[in-house]
Amino acid sequence: MKKLEIAKKVVATVAGLGAGSIATQVIKNNSAPTSKLQVVTMTVGMVALSGLVGVAASRYTEHEFDGAVESVKKLMADIKKEETLEA
């Protein structure tokens, strides 16, 4: 695996875990279940929602990372082309 791919996976994983953790804390801090049924349903919902948020954040981050890499590659190619024309 290339260094850039490793960096992309690390950044996406951290973003996904962070977003999932934030979603979990928001739910925990803004809900007060009053029955065992509510505790169970809210816990299952919280796990599902935090997982969904984590996956979405990870995918978004990977997409943005790819866009940034392409922009840098294009910029480097333009600089190289300009240097060739000046020589």
Buried (B, 14 or more C-beta within 10 A) or exposed (E): EEEEEEEBBEBBBEBBBBBBEBBBEBBEEEEEEEEEEEEEEBEEEBBEBBBEBBBBBBEBBBEBBEEEEEEEEEEEEEEEEEEEEEE
